Amino acid sequence: MKKTLLLLIVLLTLGSCNDDDEVIAITTIRVNHYKTTTNGFFFGGLGTVLLIEEGDQIGQDNFTPTFNGINGFDYELGFIYDLKVIKTRLANPPQDSSNIRIDLLEIISKTPVSVDTEFNVRLTLNQTDGVFNNWIFVDQDNNYSILNSSIRIDCENLCNELSTKISNQEQLTGVFTHGENNEYILIEILNE
């Protein structure tokens, strides 16, 4: 039954493609338990992206950012996913987008990571052209989050230090653990 459903999804996906679109692979990818920041070169602004490993690279702990997203995939922070996907090369991709579309076929596994699992996310970046990228947003109620995302930051006793370092345009990476409901808990600030 599972194989029949998978075949039906593949056929429906193929049928919905532009005639000039080309299916290039049905493959397995692993999605890491956190999103990282990006300067938006591929999608026009500062934000966050998924980190993935694909095919033979799975298990090598060499996750790379994907700017494509995964159609039909509802990602939840704090879980490592193994997915079966179909990759399609688009004949007419949307402007400022990748020419590769990734569609979810099946969630193979969804494994939670330990709540004390640490991970690093870039918070600010001094580019060689003098531009200072800052991914931290602070609202009028002094709530911290990652710009253009739903990820909140609990910085507890590090909030003042973080704000000062950002004001000084220091290049920073945060060391985090997972909180609840799309929250990163800041446990250390690294100057890069």
Residue frames as a rotation matrix with the C-alpha (Angstrom) as fourth column:
MET 1
0.565 0.825 0.000 0.00
0.825 -0.565 0.000 0.00
0.000 0.000 -1.000 0.00
LYS 2
0.433 -0.480 -0.763 2.83
0.200 -0.774 0.600 2.39
-0.879 -0.412 -0.239 0.92
LYS 3
-0.657 -0.719 0.228 4.57
0.338 -0.010 0.941 1.83
-0.674 0.695 0.250 -2.42
THR 4
-0.174 0.692 0.701 1.29
0.974 0.014 0.228 2.36
0.148 0.722 -0.676 -4.29
LEU 5
0.767 0.445 -0.461 0.73
0.554 -0.823 0.127 5.66
-0.323 -0.353 -0.878 -2.49
LEU 6
-0.013 -0.872 -0.489 4.30
0.090 -0.488 0.868 6.74
-0.996 -0.033 0.085 -3.24
LEU 7
-0.702 -0.210 0.681 3.86
0.647 0.213 0.732 5.87
-0.299 0.954 -0.014 -6.93
LEU 8
0.302 0.897 0.323 0.58
0.945 -0.327 0.026 7.80
0.129 0.297 -0.946 -7.04
ILE 9
0.650 -0.127 -0.749 2.25
0.264 -0.887 0.379 10.87
-0.712 -0.444 -0.543 -5.51
VAL 10
-0.470 -0.882 -0.036 5.11
0.198 -0.145 0.969 10.67
-0.860 0.448 0.243 -8.02
LEU 11
-0.508 0.328 0.797 2.70
0.861 0.181 0.475 10.39
0.012 0.927 -0.374 -10.94
LEU 12
0.633 0.766 -0.115 0.59
0.772 -0.635 0.018 13.31
-0.059 -0.100 -0.993 -9.68
THR 13
0.323 -0.616 -0.719 3.72
0.112 -0.729 0.675 15.41
-0.940 -0.299 -0.167 -9.19
LEU 14
-0.704 -0.609 0.367 4.94
0.392 0.098 0.915 14.56
-0.592 0.788 0.170 -12.67
GLY 15
-0.156 0.747 0.646 1.54
0.980 0.033 0.198 15.33
0.126 0.664 -0.737 -14.12
SER 16
0.763 0.484 -0.428 1.47
0.572 -0.815 0.098 18.77
-0.301 -0.320 -0.898 -12.51
CYS 17
-0.159 -0.916 -0.369 4.84
0.405 -0.401 0.821 19.80
-0.900 -0.019 0.435 -13.93
ASN 18
0.384 0.073 -0.921 5.34
-0.699 -0.629 -0.341 22.07
-0.604 0.774 -0.190 -16.89
ASP 19
0.994 0.052 0.095 5.99
0.022 0.763 -0.647 19.92
-0.106 0.645 0.757 -19.98
ASP 20
0.506 -0.861 0.054 9.54
-0.149 -0.149 -0.977 21.25
0.850 0.486 -0.204 -20.12
ASP 21
0.364 -0.361 0.859 10.29
-0.930 -0.096 0.355 20.56
-0.046 -0.928 -0.370 -16.43
GLU 22
0.147 -0.429 -0.891 12.61
-0.363 0.814 -0.453 17.61
0.920 0.390 -0.036 -15.86
VAL 23
0.948 0.093 0.303 12.53
-0.315 0.387 0.867 15.21
-0.037 -0.917 0.396 -12.91
ILE 24
0.238 -0.950 -0.203 16.19
-0.690 -0.018 -0.723 14.81
0.683 0.313 -0.660 -12.02
ALA 25
-0.768 -0.535 -0.351 16.06
-0.155 0.688 -0.709 12.56
0.621 -0.490 -0.611 -8.96
ILE 26
0.704 0.703 0.098 14.00
-0.305 0.176 0.936 10.74
0.641 -0.689 0.339 -6.42
THR 27
-0.280 -0.937 -0.206 16.31
0.087 0.189 -0.978 10.76
0.956 -0.292 0.029 -3.44
THR 28
0.550 0.337 -0.765 16.61
0.770 0.151 0.620 10.73
0.325 -0.929 -0.176 0.33
ILE 29
-0.151 -0.603 0.783 17.61
-0.023 -0.790 -0.612 13.81
0.988 -0.111 0.106 2.30
ARG 30
-0.026 0.077 -0.997 18.23
0.983 0.184 -0.012 14.43
0.182 -0.980 -0.081 5.99
VAL 31
0.278 0.199 0.940 17.08
0.091 -0.979 0.181 17.74
0.956 0.035 -0.290 7.46
ASN 32
-0.685 -0.665 -0.298 18.94
0.383 0.019 -0.924 19.01
0.620 -0.747 0.241 10.52
HIS 33
-0.092 0.674 -0.733 17.22
0.986 0.166 0.028 19.94
0.141 -0.720 -0.680 13.81
TYR 34
0.120 0.126 -0.985 17.74
0.436 -0.898 -0.062 23.69
-0.892 -0.422 -0.163 13.47
LYS 35
0.768 0.091 0.634 17.67
0.616 -0.378 -0.691 26.39
0.177 0.921 -0.347 10.82
THR 36
-0.216 -0.876 -0.432 20.63
0.833 -0.396 0.387 28.65
-0.510 -0.277 0.815 10.16
THR 37
0.447 0.345 -0.825 20.86
0.023 -0.927 -0.374 32.22
-0.894 0.148 -0.423 8.95
THR 38
-0.098 -0.444 0.891 21.57
0.966 0.174 0.192 33.30
-0.240 0.879 0.412 5.40
ASN 39
-0.642 -0.190 -0.743 22.25
0.126 -0.982 0.142 36.63
-0.756 -0.003 0.654 3.79
GLY 40
0.283 0.959 -0.006 19.55
0.116 -0.041 -0.992 35.91
-0.952 0.280 -0.123 1.25
PHE 41
-0.631 -0.603 -0.488 21.69
-0.417 -0.266 0.869 35.86
-0.654 0.752 -0.084 -1.87
PHE 42
-0.965 0.221 0.140 19.29
0.253 0.650 0.717 33.37
0.068 0.727 -0.683 -3.43
PHE 43
-0.187 0.982 0.016 15.99
0.923 0.170 0.345 34.71
0.336 0.079 -0.939 -2.12
GLY 44
-0.089 0.165 0.982 16.38
0.378 -0.907 0.186 38.42
0.922 0.388 0.018 -1.61
GLY 45
0.371 0.184 0.910 16.92
-0.587 -0.713 0.383 39.12
0.719 -0.677 -0.156 2.07
LEU 46
-0.730 -0.606 0.316 18.21
-0.598 0.345 -0.723 38.10
0.329 -0.717 -0.614 5.46
GLY 47
0.425 0.898 0.116 16.45
-0.857 0.358 0.370 35.05
0.290 -0.257 0.922 6.86
THR 48
-0.158 -0.415 0.896 16.79
-0.681 0.703 0.206 31.40
-0.716 -0.577 -0.393 7.74
VAL 49
0.110 0.131 -0.985 17.23
-0.874 0.485 -0.033 28.20
0.474 0.865 0.168 5.74
LEU 50
0.929 0.182 0.321 17.09
-0.297 0.884 0.360 24.47
-0.219 -0.430 0.876 6.33
LEU 51
-0.170 -0.983 -0.067 20.31
-0.957 0.149 0.248 22.46
-0.233 0.107 -0.967 6.56
ILE 52
0.837 0.543 0.071 20.34
-0.494 0.805 -0.329 19.17
-0.236 0.240 0.942 4.63
GLU 53
-0.533 -0.823 0.199 22.44
-0.538 0.510 0.671 16.17
-0.653 0.250 -0.715 3.69
GLU 54
0.481 0.726 -0.492 21.55
-0.833 0.204 -0.514 14.20
-0.272 0.657 0.703 0.59
GLY 55
0.766 -0.061 -0.640 22.02
-0.380 0.760 -0.528 10.64
0.518 0.647 0.559 -0.63
ASP 56
0.389 -0.713 -0.584 25.51
0.563 0.686 -0.462 9.26
0.729 -0.148 0.668 0.09
GLN 57
-0.455 -0.592 0.665 26.29
-0.085 -0.715 -0.694 12.32
0.886 -0.372 0.275 2.26
ILE 58
0.568 0.737 0.366 23.71
-0.479 -0.066 0.875 11.36
0.669 -0.673 0.316 4.90
GLY 59
0.940 -0.171 -0.294 25.42
0.337 0.591 0.733 10.63
0.048 -0.789 0.613 8.19
GLN 60
0.097 -0.966 0.241 28.61
0.814 -0.062 -0.578 12.52
0.573 0.253 0.780 7.29
ASP 61
0.384 0.168 -0.908 27.64
0.775 -0.593 0.218 15.45
-0.502 -0.787 -0.358 9.56
ASN 62
-0.811 -0.581 -0.060 28.23
0.413 -0.644 0.644 17.82
-0.413 0.498 0.762 6.65
PHE 63
0.190 0.980 0.063 24.93
0.837 -0.128 -0.531 19.67
-0.513 0.153 -0.845 6.40
THR 64
-0.892 -0.395 0.221 24.60
0.450 -0.718 0.531 22.36
-0.051 0.573 0.818 3.73
PRO 65
-0.479 0.749 -0.457 21.97
-0.202 -0.601 -0.773 25.08
-0.854 -0.278 0.439 3.41
THR 66
-0.566 0.401 0.720 19.13
0.822 0.339 0.458 24.59
-0.060 0.851 -0.522 0.99
PHE 67
-0.877 0.212 -0.432 17.62
-0.187 -0.977 -0.101 27.73
-0.443 -0.008 0.896 -0.45
ASN 68
-0.806 0.548 -0.224 14.84
-0.097 0.251 0.963 25.78
0.584 0.798 -0.149 -2.17
GLY 69
-0.306 0.725 0.617 12.66
-0.887 0.018 -0.461 24.77
-0.345 -0.689 0.638 0.74
ILE 70
-0.997 0.060 0.039 10.71
0.068 0.957 0.281 21.53
-0.021 0.283 -0.959 0.47
ASN 71
-0.465 0.884 -0.050 7.16
-0.756 -0.367 0.542 21.70
0.460 0.290 0.839 -0.91
GLY 72
0.388 0.774 -0.500 4.64
-0.308 0.620 0.722 19.88
0.869 -0.126 0.479 1.26
PHE 73
-0.149 -0.553 -0.820 7.00
0.676 0.548 -0.492 19.63
0.722 -0.628 0.292 4.26
ASP 74
0.730 0.388 0.562 5.98
-0.189 -0.676 0.712 21.07
0.656 -0.626 -0.421 7.64
TYR 75
-0.177 -0.941 -0.288 9.27
0.292 0.229 -0.928 21.49
0.940 -0.249 0.235 9.47
GLU 76
0.922 0.370 0.114 9.47
-0.015 -0.260 0.965 21.55
0.387 -0.892 -0.234 13.26
LEU 77
0.100 -0.921 0.376 12.59
-0.722 -0.327 -0.610 22.72
0.685 -0.210 -0.698 15.12
GLY 78
-0.060 -0.244 0.968 14.27
-0.952 0.306 0.018 20.17
-0.301 -0.920 -0.251 17.37
PHE 79
0.600 0.299 0.742 13.83
-0.102 0.949 -0.299 17.16
-0.793 0.104 0.600 15.08
ILE 80
-0.615 -0.705 -0.352 16.09
-0.568 0.087 0.818 15.47
-0.546 0.704 -0.454 12.54
TYR 81
0.515 0.855 0.054 14.08
-0.477 0.339 -0.811 14.28
-0.712 0.392 0.583 9.56
ASP 82
-0.802 -0.528 0.278 14.85
-0.003 0.469 0.883 11.71
-0.597 0.707 -0.378 6.89
LEU 83
0.202 0.890 -0.409 12.72
-0.423 -0.297 -0.856 12.40
-0.883 0.346 0.317 3.82
LYS 84
-0.405 -0.181 0.896 12.11
0.753 0.490 0.439 10.85
-0.519 0.853 -0.062 0.44
VAL 85
0.130 0.364 -0.922 11.81
-0.157 -0.911 -0.381 13.68
-0.979 0.195 -0.062 -2.08
ILE 86
0.356 -0.036 0.934 11.55
0.904 0.264 -0.335 14.29
-0.234 0.964 0.126 -5.77
LYS 87
-0.198 -0.509 -0.838 13.78
0.135 -0.861 0.490 16.93
-0.971 -0.016 0.239 -7.33
THR 88
0.480 0.452 0.751 12.62
0.826 0.054 -0.561 18.66
-0.294 0.890 -0.348 -10.49
ARG 89
-0.725 -0.656 -0.210 14.56
0.484 -0.702 0.522 21.05
-0.490 0.276 0.827 -12.72
LEU 90
0.314 0.904 -0.291 12.17
0.458 -0.412 -0.788 23.84
-0.832 0.114 -0.543 -13.68
ALA 91
-0.098 -0.287 0.953 12.21
0.991 -0.112 0.068 25.08
0.087 0.951 0.296 -17.25
ASN 92
-0.078 0.161 0.984 10.81
0.196 -0.965 0.173 28.48
0.978 0.206 0.044 -16.16
PRO 93
-0.305 -0.069 -0.950 11.77
0.931 0.189 -0.313 29.08
0.201 -0.980 0.006 -12.52
PRO 94
0.816 0.565 -0.122 10.32
0.576 -0.776 0.256 32.04
0.050 -0.279 -0.959 -10.63
GLN 95
0.427 -0.660 0.619 12.50
-0.020 -0.691 -0.722 35.15
0.904 0.295 -0.308 -10.75
ASP 96
-0.133 -0.632 0.763 15.27
-0.837 -0.341 -0.428 35.20
0.531 -0.695 -0.484 -8.09
SER 97
0.569 0.323 0.756 14.66
-0.693 0.684 0.229 31.53
-0.443 -0.654 0.613 -7.27
SER 98
-0.510 -0.723 0.467 16.40
-0.401 0.679 0.615 28.24
-0.761 0.126 -0.636 -7.79
ASN 99
-0.195 0.416 -0.888 15.67
-0.945 0.163 0.283 26.26
0.262 0.895 0.361 -10.91
ILE 100
-0.740 -0.036 -0.672 15.34
0.072 0.989 -0.132 23.14
0.669 -0.146 -0.729 -8.72
ARG 101
0.067 0.808 0.586 12.09
-0.886 -0.222 0.407 22.36
0.459 -0.546 0.701 -6.93
ILE 102
-0.915 -0.311 -0.258 12.02
-0.140 0.843 -0.520 19.79
0.379 -0.440 -0.814 -4.12
ASP 103
0.072 0.987 0.141 8.72
-0.795 -0.029 0.606 18.06
0.603 -0.155 0.783 -3.30
LEU 104
-0.543 -0.182 0.820 8.14
-0.757 0.528 -0.384 15.81
-0.363 -0.830 -0.424 -0.29
LEU 105
-0.259 0.456 -0.852 7.12
-0.497 0.693 0.522 12.27
0.828 0.559 0.047 -1.11
GLU 106
0.609 0.411 -0.679 7.42
0.291 0.680 0.673 10.66
0.738 -0.607 0.295 2.33
ILE 107
0.260 -0.525 0.811 8.65
-0.916 -0.399 0.036 11.34
0.305 -0.752 -0.584 5.84
ILE 108
0.093 -0.330 -0.940 10.83
-0.052 0.941 -0.335 8.32
0.994 0.079 0.070 6.57
SER 109
0.013 -0.097 -0.995 11.67
0.946 0.325 -0.019 9.33
0.325 -0.941 0.096 10.13
LYS 110
0.327 0.080 0.941 11.32
-0.193 -0.970 0.149 12.21
0.925 -0.230 -0.302 12.57
THR 111
0.205 -0.409 -0.889 13.75
0.817 0.572 -0.075 11.95
0.539 -0.711 0.451 15.49
PRO 112
0.953 0.141 0.268 13.86
-0.014 -0.864 0.503 14.45
0.302 -0.484 -0.821 18.38
VAL 113
-0.111 -0.994 -0.024 17.24
0.211 0.000 -0.977 15.72
0.971 -0.113 0.210 19.56
SER 114
-0.089 -0.024 -0.996 18.08
0.987 0.132 -0.091 16.06
0.134 -0.991 0.012 23.24
VAL 115
0.852 0.507 0.128 17.00
0.481 -0.856 0.187 19.41
0.204 -0.098 -0.974 24.72
ASP 116
0.642 -0.674 -0.366 20.61
-0.039 -0.505 0.862 20.09
-0.766 -0.539 -0.350 25.74
THR 117
0.233 -0.527 0.817 21.95
0.940 0.337 -0.051 19.62
-0.249 0.780 0.574 22.19
GLU 118
0.147 -0.282 -0.948 24.07
0.078 -0.952 0.295 22.66
-0.986 -0.117 -0.118 21.36
PHE 119
0.212 -0.097 0.972 24.27
0.972 0.122 -0.200 24.26
-0.099 0.988 0.121 17.91
ASN 120
-0.501 -0.509 -0.700 25.76
0.396 -0.854 0.338 27.43
-0.770 -0.108 0.629 16.45
VAL 121
0.416 0.620 0.666 23.97
0.908 -0.240 -0.343 30.06
-0.053 0.747 -0.662 14.38
ARG 122
-0.707 -0.648 0.283 25.54
0.681 -0.732 0.026 33.17
0.190 0.211 0.959 12.88
LEU 123
0.184 0.771 -0.610 23.91
0.860 -0.427 -0.281 36.31
-0.477 -0.472 -0.741 14.31
THR 124
0.781 -0.025 -0.625 25.86
-0.233 -0.939 -0.253 39.09
-0.580 0.342 -0.739 12.59
LEU 125
0.321 -0.684 0.656 28.35
0.872 0.484 0.078 39.30
-0.371 0.547 0.751 9.73
ASN 126
0.331 -0.349 -0.877 30.77
-0.308 -0.918 0.249 42.00
-0.892 0.188 -0.411 8.61
GLN 127
0.781 -0.014 0.625 31.08
0.548 0.495 -0.674 41.61
-0.300 0.869 0.394 4.84
THR 128
-0.212 -0.972 0.106 34.19
0.881 -0.143 0.451 42.62
-0.423 0.189 0.886 2.92
ASP 129
-0.306 0.150 0.940 32.26
0.673 -0.664 0.325 45.44
0.673 0.732 0.103 1.21
GLY 130
-0.946 -0.159 0.283 31.60
-0.074 -0.743 -0.665 47.09
0.316 -0.650 0.691 4.59
VAL 131
-0.015 0.998 0.053 27.98
-0.551 -0.052 0.833 45.92
0.835 -0.016 0.550 4.89
PHE 132
-0.893 -0.169 0.418 26.97
-0.450 0.381 -0.808 44.76
-0.023 -0.909 -0.416 8.38
ASN 133
-0.214 0.825 -0.523 24.38
-0.222 0.481 0.848 41.97
0.951 0.298 0.080 8.32
ASN 134
-0.861 0.046 0.507 22.37
-0.506 0.032 -0.862 41.64
-0.056 -0.998 -0.004 11.53
TRP 135
-0.574 0.645 -0.505 19.87
0.083 0.659 0.747 38.80
0.815 0.387 -0.432 11.87
ILE 136
-0.661 0.304 -0.686 18.64
0.748 0.190 -0.636 39.85
-0.063 -0.934 -0.353 15.34
PHE 137
-0.318 0.661 0.680 15.34
0.070 -0.699 0.711 41.69
0.946 0.273 0.176 15.62
VAL 138
-0.818 0.118 -0.563 14.17
0.567 0.000 -0.824 43.26
-0.097 -0.993 -0.067 18.88
ASP 139
-0.089 0.872 0.480 10.55
0.666 -0.307 0.680 44.39
0.741 0.380 -0.554 19.10
GLN 140
-0.093 0.104 0.990 9.13
-0.355 -0.933 0.065 47.23
0.930 -0.345 0.124 21.22
ASP 141
0.852 0.427 0.304 8.56
-0.443 0.277 0.852 44.79
0.280 -0.861 0.426 24.12
ASN 142
0.032 -0.968 0.249 12.25
-0.994 -0.005 0.111 43.81
-0.107 -0.251 -0.962 24.06
ASN 143
0.631 0.173 0.756 11.54
-0.106 0.985 -0.137 40.34
-0.768 0.007 0.640 22.62
TYR 144
-0.299 -0.842 -0.450 14.38
-0.744 -0.090 0.662 38.97
-0.597 0.533 -0.600 20.51
SER 145
0.657 0.432 0.617 13.98
0.061 0.786 -0.616 36.90
-0.751 0.443 0.490 17.35
ILE 146
-0.540 -0.767 0.346 15.80
0.415 0.115 0.902 35.99
-0.732 0.631 0.257 14.17
LEU 147
-0.423 0.307 -0.852 14.92
-0.571 -0.821 -0.013 38.41
-0.704 0.481 0.523 11.41
ASN 148
-0.164 0.487 -0.858 12.32
-0.968 0.087 0.235 37.26
0.189 0.869 0.457 8.86
SER 149
-0.611 0.033 -0.791 11.57
0.015 0.999 0.029 34.05
0.791 0.006 -0.611 10.77
SER 150
0.527 0.821 0.218 9.29
-0.326 -0.041 0.945 32.80
0.785 -0.569 0.246 13.51
ILE 151
0.174 -0.553 -0.815 12.27
0.715 0.640 -0.282 31.77
0.677 -0.533 0.507 15.66
ARG 152
0.864 0.127 0.487 12.28
-0.237 -0.752 0.616 33.55
0.444 -0.647 -0.619 19.00
ILE 153
-0.140 -0.950 -0.280 15.49
0.225 0.245 -0.943 33.94
0.964 -0.195 0.180 21.03
ASP 154
0.959 0.254 -0.127 15.56
0.161 -0.121 0.979 33.54
0.234 -0.959 -0.157 24.78
CYS 155
0.173 -0.963 0.207 18.77
0.169 -0.178 -0.969 35.40
0.970 0.202 0.132 25.66
GLU 156
0.674 0.213 -0.708 18.10
0.683 0.187 0.706 35.65
0.283 -0.959 -0.019 29.42
ASN 157
0.660 -0.446 -0.605 21.17
0.310 -0.572 0.759 37.23
-0.685 -0.688 -0.239 31.07
LEU 158
-0.387 -0.842 0.376 22.95
0.706 -0.008 0.708 37.68
-0.593 0.540 0.597 27.71
CYS 159
0.498 0.693 0.522 20.46
0.865 -0.356 -0.353 40.17
-0.058 0.627 -0.777 26.18
ASN 160
0.873 -0.189 -0.450 22.35
-0.087 -0.967 0.238 43.33
-0.480 -0.168 -0.861 27.20
GLU 161
-0.147 -0.982 0.117 25.69
-0.088 0.131 0.987 41.89
-0.985 0.135 -0.105 26.04
LEU 162
-0.208 0.148 0.967 24.13
0.879 0.462 0.118 40.83
-0.430 0.874 -0.226 22.74
SER 163
0.796 0.584 0.159 22.60
0.599 -0.720 -0.350 44.28
-0.090 0.374 -0.923 22.16
THR 164
0.604 -0.648 -0.465 25.89
-0.281 -0.718 0.637 46.03
-0.746 -0.254 -0.616 22.98
LYS 165
-0.375 -0.788 0.489 27.91
0.199 0.447 0.872 43.80
-0.906 0.424 -0.011 20.64
ILE 166
0.108 0.491 0.864 25.40
0.977 0.107 -0.183 44.36
-0.182 0.864 -0.468 17.83
SER 167
0.935 0.234 -0.266 25.54
0.221 -0.972 -0.077 48.14
-0.277 0.013 -0.961 18.40
ASN 168
0.235 -0.942 -0.240 29.33
-0.438 -0.323 0.839 47.88
-0.868 -0.092 -0.488 18.09
GLN 169
0.706 0.175 -0.686 28.85
-0.707 0.231 -0.668 45.92
0.041 0.957 0.287 14.85
GLU 170
-0.370 -0.793 0.485 30.80
-0.788 0.544 0.288 42.94
-0.492 -0.276 -0.826 16.13
GLN 171
-0.148 0.254 -0.956 30.70
-0.725 0.629 0.279 39.72
0.673 0.734 0.091 14.13
LEU 172
-0.407 0.132 0.904 28.83
-0.851 0.304 -0.428 37.20
-0.331 -0.943 -0.011 16.28
THR 173
-0.378 0.388 -0.840 27.75
-0.233 0.839 0.492 33.59
0.896 0.382 -0.227 16.40
GLY 174
0.062 0.481 0.875 25.32
-0.992 -0.067 0.107 32.33
0.110 -0.874 0.473 19.02
VAL 175
-0.887 -0.192 -0.420 25.58
-0.115 0.972 -0.203 28.98
0.447 -0.132 -0.885 20.78
PHE 176
-0.208 0.939 0.274 22.05
-0.941 -0.268 0.204 27.73
0.265 -0.215 0.940 21.40
THR 177
-0.943 0.248 0.222 19.93
0.193 0.951 -0.241 24.89
-0.271 -0.185 -0.945 22.69
HIS 178
-0.578 0.797 0.173 16.29
0.220 -0.052 0.974 24.34
0.786 0.602 -0.145 21.78
GLY 179
-0.850 0.485 0.207 13.46
-0.397 -0.329 -0.857 25.90
-0.347 -0.810 0.472 23.73
GLU 180
-0.381 0.805 0.454 9.77
0.624 0.586 -0.516 25.34
-0.682 0.087 -0.726 23.21
ASN 181
0.562 0.817 0.128 7.59
0.634 -0.327 -0.701 26.57
-0.531 0.475 -0.702 20.35
ASN 182
0.576 -0.383 0.722 10.15
0.648 -0.323 -0.689 27.79
0.497 0.865 0.062 17.81
GLU 183
0.920 -0.290 0.263 12.57
-0.387 -0.774 0.501 29.16
0.058 -0.563 -0.824 20.39
TYR 184
0.252 -0.924 -0.287 16.35
0.415 0.371 -0.831 29.11
0.874 0.090 0.477 20.54
ILE 185
0.975 -0.033 -0.220 17.91
0.199 -0.317 0.927 29.53
-0.101 -0.948 -0.303 23.99
LEU 186
0.507 -0.826 0.246 21.14
-0.210 -0.396 -0.894 31.56
0.836 0.401 -0.374 23.80
ILE 187
0.920 -0.211 -0.330 23.78
0.390 0.427 0.816 30.09
-0.031 -0.880 0.475 26.10
GLU 188
0.032 -0.945 -0.325 26.94
0.549 -0.255 0.796 31.77
-0.835 -0.204 0.511 24.74
ILE 189
0.965 0.150 -0.217 28.00
-0.074 -0.639 -0.766 34.55
-0.253 0.755 -0.605 22.37
LEU 190
0.208 -0.921 0.328 31.10
0.768 0.361 0.528 33.93
-0.605 0.142 0.783 20.24
ASN 191
0.541 -0.171 -0.823 32.99
-0.465 -0.877 -0.123 36.79
-0.700 0.450 -0.554 18.65
GLU 192
0.703 -0.237 0.670 34.23
0.593 0.717 -0.368 35.69
-0.393 0.656 0.645 15.25
